[in-house]
Amino acid sequence: MSNISAYIILIIAVVLGTASNGFAKGAQGFTVLLPSIITAVTIVGCMYTLSLVMKSIPVGITYASFAGLCIIATTIVGMYKFKQIPDLYTMLGLALIIAGVLIVNLLGKAN
């Protein structure tokens, strides 16, 4: 698999991971059936796509990218779906996460 394909699949993993995070809140501790099922299915799909990415991109870079992007995406979902507006320090931290993901992917060399 080419790196471009791996990064496309990584974005799919981020979408699935973000969906699982959003539905987990609605699942209320896995006591509400439909959000619980969607959470479980999206988590499994997320882990499967991450395993595909790790065939081409080193595990550390894969997971750092996934985690960072998932945090950013989940924060955006929280802003729109749950009206959770981050404060200045949270925004600063998110900017540092974005910088970290960029540094790992553009400058890092892990084999």
N, C-alpha and C positions, 0 to 999 in steps of 0.2 A: 504494500500500500504506500502511496506517495505521501509526503508530509502534508500536502494540500488536502488530500482526502482525509488524513488523520485529523487535521484541524477542523474540517467540516464536521466530522463525527464528534469531535470534542465539543463543538457548539451545540450539537444535538444533545450530548450528555449534560451540558449546562442548562439547556431548556428543560430537560427531564428532571434534573436535580432541583431547579427552581420551582417547577410545577409540584414536585413532591413536597418541598418546603411550604409552599402556599396551601396545598391541600391538607398538610399535617395540622396546621392551625385549625382548619375547619373540622378535622376529624375528632377534635376534643379528646385527645388521649385514646384514640381508636374506639370511641363509643358511638360515633355516627357512621353508619354503614358505608354510604357511597363515597364520601371523602376518604375514608379509611382504605377502601378498595383502590381508589385512584392513587392514593399515596403509595401503597404497596406496589402497584403495577409500575408506576413511574420510577420508584427506587430501583426495582429490578432492571428496568430498561436502562436507567442511568448507569448502573454498575456494568451491565453488558457492554454498552457503548464505550465506557471507560476502558474496559478490558481490550476492546478492539484498538483503541488509540494507543495503548501501551505496547502494542506490537511494533509500532513505528517510532514513537516518541518515548524517551526515558521516563520511568515511573515518577521521579521527582518533579520533572518539568510538567508532566501530564497532570499530576495532582495539584501542584502549585497553581497552574493555570485554571484548572477546574474549580478549585476552592475559591480562588480570588474572584473569578468571573461569576461564580454562583452567589457569592456574598453580595456583589454589586447588583446582580439581577434580582436577588431576593429582597434587597433593600428597596429597589424600584417597585417591585410588586407590593411590598409593605406600604409604600407611600400611596400608591393608587388604590389598592384593594382594602387596606386596613387604616388608611389615613394616619400612618405613622411617619411623621416628618422628622428627619434626622437633624440634630443640632450642629453647631459649627465644628465641634470636636469630632463628631461622627463623620462629617463631610471630609475633614482633614484626614482622618484615618482611612476613609474609602479612597481618597486621592492617593494615599501612600500604597494602598493595596493595588490600585491600577498601575502605579509606577513600578511596583514589585513584579507584577505579571509581565509588564513590558520588558523589564530588565532581564528576567529569567528567560523569556522567549527570544529576545533580540540579541542579547549579549552573552547569555549563559552557554556554556559548552559542557554538556553532560553526555557521556556515552554509556 
